[in-house]
Amino acid sequence: MSLSRVGRAAGGQTMNKAIWILWPSFVVAGIAEAVFFTLFDPQDLQLFGLPHELSRVGFYSLGFFFFWAITAASSGFTIFIQKTAEEINRCPLTPRERPDGCPKREG
């Protein structure tokens, strides 16, 4: 496999992981916002005990991005801990750069 193919494959895998994180978290954030703001009116909420000066739309926007960030962090953590044995055990050094005692062949 050529180096350009490896680079494209790694870039594609990174894009897939970003999509796996951001798309489900976007959907869940929309649901969470709908549920939260069905129960609570933004004009009745206070920030740190003080009334806020945001419009309803501003509060809805901030709420959505807050829920999106929280759910994206959850999805990102799931992707982070789901590594294959190959990803965990892969040696980052080329066979020639490996120290003595380390296998010189690729698996």
C-alpha positions as CSV (number, residue, x, y, z in Angstrom):
1,M,0.0,0.0,0.0
2,S,1.5,3.3,-1.0
3,L,2.0,6.1,1.5
4,S,-0.7,8.3,-0.1
5,R,-3.2,5.5,0.3
6,V,-2.2,5.1,3.9
7,G,-2.7,8.8,4.5
8,R,-6.1,8.8,2.8
9,A,-7.2,5.7,4.7
10,A,-6.2,7.3,8.0
11,G,-7.9,10.6,7.0
12,G,-11.1,8.7,6.1
13,Q,-11.0,6.8,9.3
14,T,-10.7,10.0,11.2
15,M,-13.6,11.5,9.3
16,N,-15.7,8.4,10.0
17,K,-15.0,8.7,13.7
18,A,-15.9,12.4,13.7
19,I,-19.2,11.5,12.0
20,W,-19.8,8.7,14.5
21,I,-19.4,11.2,17.3
22,L,-21.1,14.3,16.0
23,W,-24.2,13.0,14.2
24,P,-25.7,10.9,17.0
25,S,-24.8,13.6,19.6
26,F,-26.5,16.2,17.3
27,V,-29.7,14.1,17.3
28,V,-29.7,13.4,21.0
29,A,-28.9,17.1,21.8
30,G,-32.0,18.1,19.8
31,I,-34.1,15.6,21.7
32,A,-32.6,16.7,25.1
33,E,-33.2,20.4,24.2
34,A,-36.8,19.7,23.3
35,V,-37.5,17.8,26.5
36,F,-35.6,20.3,28.7
37,F,-37.3,23.4,27.3
38,T,-40.7,21.7,27.3
39,L,-40.3,21.5,31.1
40,F,-38.5,24.8,31.7
41,D,-39.2,28.3,30.3
42,P,-35.9,30.1,29.5
43,Q,-37.2,33.3,30.9
44,D,-37.7,31.7,34.3
45,L,-34.2,30.3,34.6
46,Q,-31.4,32.1,36.4
47,L,-27.6,31.9,35.9
48,F,-25.7,31.6,39.1
49,G,-28.7,33.1,41.0
50,L,-28.9,36.2,38.8
51,P,-31.4,36.9,36.0
52,H,-30.1,36.6,32.5
53,E,-30.4,39.0,29.6
54,L,-30.6,36.5,26.8
55,S,-33.5,36.2,24.5
56,R,-35.4,32.9,24.3
57,V,-33.7,32.1,21.0
58,G,-30.3,32.8,22.5
59,F,-31.0,30.6,25.4
60,Y,-32.3,27.8,23.1
61,S,-29.1,28.1,21.1
62,L,-26.8,28.0,24.1
63,G,-28.8,25.1,25.5
64,F,-28.5,23.2,22.3
65,F,-24.8,23.6,22.0
66,F,-24.4,22.7,25.7
67,F,-26.3,19.5,25.2
68,W,-24.4,18.8,21.9
69,A,-21.1,19.2,23.7
70,I,-22.0,16.9,26.5
71,T,-23.4,14.2,24.3
72,A,-20.4,14.5,21.9
73,A,-18.0,14.1,24.8
74,S,-19.9,10.9,25.7
75,S,-19.7,9.6,22.2
76,G,-16.1,10.6,21.9
77,F,-15.2,8.8,25.0
78,T,-16.9,5.6,23.7
79,I,-14.9,5.8,20.5
80,F,-11.7,6.5,22.4
81,I,-12.1,3.3,24.5
82,Q,-13.1,1.1,21.6
83,K,-9.7,0.4,20.1
84,T,-8.9,-2.9,18.4
85,A,-6.0,-5.1,19.5
86,E,-4.2,-4.0,16.4
87,E,-4.5,-0.3,17.3
88,I,-3.3,-0.9,20.8
89,N,-0.4,-3.3,20.0
90,R,0.8,-1.6,16.7
91,C,4.4,-0.5,17.0
92,P,4.8,3.2,15.9
93,L,8.4,2.5,14.7
94,T,9.4,1.1,11.3
95,P,11.1,-2.3,11.5
96,R,14.6,-0.8,11.1
97,E,14.1,1.7,13.9
98,R,13.0,-0.8,16.4
99,P,15.4,-1.6,19.4
100,D,17.0,-4.9,19.9
101,G,14.6,-7.5,21.2
102,C,11.6,-6.0,19.4
103,P,10.2,-8.0,16.5
104,K,11.6,-6.7,13.2
105,R,8.7,-7.9,11.1
106,E,5.3,-6.5,10.5
107,G,2.3,-8.6,11.7
